[in-house]
Amino acid sequence: MKIVVTVKLVPDTNADKRIDPASKRLVRTGVETVLNPFDEYAIEAALQLKDKAGEGTTVTVVTMAPESGKEVVRKALAMGCDDAVLLSDDGLAGSDVWGTAYALAAAIKKSGFDLVVCGTQSTDAITGELPGALAEFLGVPGLTYVRKVELNGTTLAAERETDNGYLKVSCPLPALISVTKSIGEARYPSLKGIMGAKKKTIAPLTLADLALDAPVGSVGAKTEVLALAQPPAREKGKVVHVADGAEGARAIVDFLKEKKLI
Amino acid sequence: MKDVIVYVEHDGGRPRRVSLESATKAKELAAALGGKTRAVVLGKDARAVGAEMLTYGVDVAHVAEDADVDAFAIDPQVDYLEAVAREAGPALIVVPYTMIGRDLGSRLGARLGAGMTADVTDLKVEGGRVACVSPKLGGLTITTCGYLTDYGIAAVRPNAFKASGGQAGGEVVELAKPAGKSYAMKVEDVVVEAAGEVGVEEASVVVSGGRGVGGPEPFKTILKDLADALGGAVGASRAAVDAGWVTHSHQVGQTGKTISPSLYIAVGISGAIQHKVGMRTAGTIVAINKDGSVPIGEFADLLVVGDLFQIVPELTNHIKSGAHHA
């Protein structure tokens, strides 16, 4: 059984993020890069499946990132993934959801898979659209927002979150899932894991290796940014100290009335 | 792009509000593009929901009451939506920016080679082209994007547009079942834990609880009562979800949902950056906290410093009794 986990490298949430007005892209230089927090749950889900399945099940990390992202990928290996594929190419810069999913799908197909596990979204782009597009390009069933997953032989059984509960879904492998944090808190790399990760393989891959039929990167983009604007920052509002519940409620009711919200 | 196609999410025989909002916006866009407004309604109750969509200005409601739509996850819906898109020709397809909408939009986008825009808060036609406005970086930057493709897919944020009904005309048309398809992802069971509840993404009022709430109980009692009185939903901060007080589907923030209700009431939430990025674009933010120096005070429109266990029930009574009308 081969499980592939897709991960993205994103700017740290606490970092000062901005978009370059000239390229209209997120500035990624000079900003600390981390594993997308959602993808840590994907790694956790894959490792839980591996822990249960035991011998013969491997977890491969696949990412699209600059060469400099190698050290961040190593964290996934330190958590317990077996190896990694790092798709790096200047020609990928400026890829939108479509291009990213298309190129990643090709890399995943090349590596081979029974199950692909993704995070639900990234903390930088926050489109939440990569897993669906990836499933489509891989030509496999895709189930998103999974909160619980089991493998019974070559059948996947999962629970998908809904707004008012969940769905129980099953499908044969190969398949793709995206998981939420309900899957369980992501494990920390152990010291042994960190030491071991240094010896694990991060296989480089370029666009030339993939021989894609359609263009990706900025030339293959399906959307363009027409304008960027900075909304005014939210300002500090009123602060009211109240003595009891009645006074607090009255302050809120008056405020909501003034705002015509009630 | 000429026609505008709206995918309709529905529940219990009624379209969800985001779909009504989308249809109203779609009508305006289709008029500017010189095309038709189409709605796609699938699964149980599709005919009745389709008929209701006509009153929101839809020209053609494409419906299919096909049991496969409810028996299998997502794939049958993608096939139906694709069929309508191919029939319409170059079109804008509007899906809700919800769990289902993101899935459908992204699968269809990959299939059609369409440009995809997410978390769209405004749609306009400028110089004959569709322009999509979305906040990025947690609301720090507003981008306007255009499509470079025949088909465009816009995943629109609930509460971004006004819904306007009471219109006449249009027709309901039955869709043919897509040929030669087989489906593998079987829905074994649909478990409803909170019937009739609106999700935090769709609610126009969200009452969220954080660490200061102290346990699971208030989420079911005082916060729920206030949310019900305001016709809203209950949300939560990461701390509350991580403590197991409430399920992840309620979480607002970086590893939860990004929402923009017209009113957000943060109860016992300090407002760290991870929370802020999920709700910063709400219309009005009211915070209740016992600590006057919490970060949320820096960006809330009103911070009431006091005992949430006293204030929240009292506030609910006020709202329920309509005392504010006096």
Interface residues (C-beta under 8 A of the other chain):
Chain A: T13 N14 K17 R18 I19 K24 L26 P37 F38 D96 V97 W98 A101 Y102 T123 D124 A125 I126 T127 G128 E129 L130 P131 G132 A133 L134 A135 E136 F137 P141 G142 L143 T144 Y145 R147 A157 R160 E161 T162 D163 N164 G165 Y166 L167 K168 V169 S170 C171 P172 A175 T180 K181 S182 E185 A214 A221 K222 T223 E224 V225 L226 A227 L228 A229 Q230 P231 A233 R234 E235 K236 G237 K238 V239 V240 H241 V242 A243 D244 G245 A246 E247 G248 A249 R250 A251 I252 V253 F255 L256 K257 K259 L261 I262
Chain B: A73 I74 D75 V78 T98 M99 R102 D103 L104 G105 S106 R107 G109 A110 R111 G113 A114 G115 M116 T117 A118 D119 A131 P135 K136 L137 G138 G139 L140 T141 I142 T143 T144 C145 G146 Y147 L148 T149 G152 A155 A184 M185 K186 V187 E188 D189 V190 V191 V192 E193 A194 A195 G196 E197 V198 G199 E201 E202 L230 V241 D242 T247 H248 S249 Q251 Q254 T255 T258 S262 L263 I273 Q274 V277 R280 G283 T284 I285 V286 I288 G292 G297 E298 F299 A300 D301 L302 L303 V304 V305 G306 D307 F309 Q310 I311 V312 P313 E314 L315 N317 H318 I319 A323 H324
